[in-house]
Amino acid sequence: MQGMVALRHNPALQVFGERMRSNGLAPKAVIGAVMRKLVHLIYGVIKSGKPFDAEIPLKGLAIQDGI
């Protein structure tokens, strides 16, 4: 369920999910990929001790997607 909520409300993961869908990934696989990405984001917040900043993941996606 967390992957579905993240796809709906997190702008960084929305961009990531759209990219996965456009690459032809199945809907359940997109949710699985978003859940994995969410775990990585949570781990980064815990490890660094800094609050989540939605602009940081979007910067990395802009480079990858050529936006």
C-alpha positions as CSV (number, residue, x, y, z in Angstrom):
1,M,0.0,0.0,0.0
2,Q,2.9,2.4,0.7
3,G,4.0,2.2,-2.9
4,M,0.5,3.2,-4.2
5,V,0.3,6.1,-1.7
6,A,3.8,7.3,-2.7
7,L,2.9,7.2,-6.4
8,R,-0.1,9.4,-5.7
9,H,1.4,11.9,-3.3
10,N,5.3,12.1,-3.7
11,P,6.3,14.2,-6.7
12,A,9.7,12.5,-7.0
13,L,8.2,9.1,-7.1
14,Q,5.5,10.1,-9.5
15,V,8.1,11.1,-12.0
16,F,9.9,7.8,-11.4
17,G,6.7,5.8,-11.7
18,E,5.7,7.5,-15.0
19,R,9.1,6.7,-16.4
20,M,8.7,3.1,-15.5
21,R,5.2,3.0,-17.1
22,S,6.5,4.6,-20.2
23,N,9.2,1.9,-20.4
24,G,6.5,-0.7,-20.6
25,L,6.7,-2.1,-17.0
26,A,3.6,-3.9,-15.7
27,P,1.5,-1.9,-13.1
28,K,2.4,-4.2,-10.2
29,A,6.1,-4.1,-11.2
30,V,5.9,-0.3,-11.1
31,I,4.5,-0.4,-7.6
32,G,7.3,-2.8,-6.6
33,A,9.9,-0.5,-8.1
34,V,8.4,2.5,-6.3
35,M,8.4,0.6,-3.0
36,R,12.1,-0.2,-3.4
37,K,12.9,3.4,-4.2
38,L,10.9,4.5,-1.2
39,V,12.9,2.1,1.0
40,H,16.1,3.7,-0.3
41,L,14.8,7.2,0.4
42,I,13.8,6.2,3.9
43,Y,17.2,4.6,4.5
44,G,18.9,7.8,3.3
45,V,16.9,10.0,5.7
46,I,17.7,7.7,8.6
47,K,21.4,7.4,7.8
48,S,21.9,11.1,7.2
49,G,19.7,12.3,10.0
50,K,18.4,15.1,7.8
51,P,14.7,15.6,7.0
52,F,13.3,14.5,3.6
53,D,13.7,17.1,0.9
54,A,11.7,16.4,-2.3
55,E,14.0,18.5,-4.4
56,I,17.0,16.2,-3.9
57,P,15.6,13.1,-5.7
58,L,14.1,15.3,-8.4
59,K,17.6,16.7,-9.3
60,G,18.9,13.2,-9.9
61,L,15.8,12.3,-12.0
62,A,16.3,15.4,-14.2
63,I,19.8,14.3,-15.1
64,Q,18.6,10.7,-15.9
65,D,15.5,11.7,-17.9
66,G,17.1,14.5,-19.8
67,I,14.5,17.0,-18.5
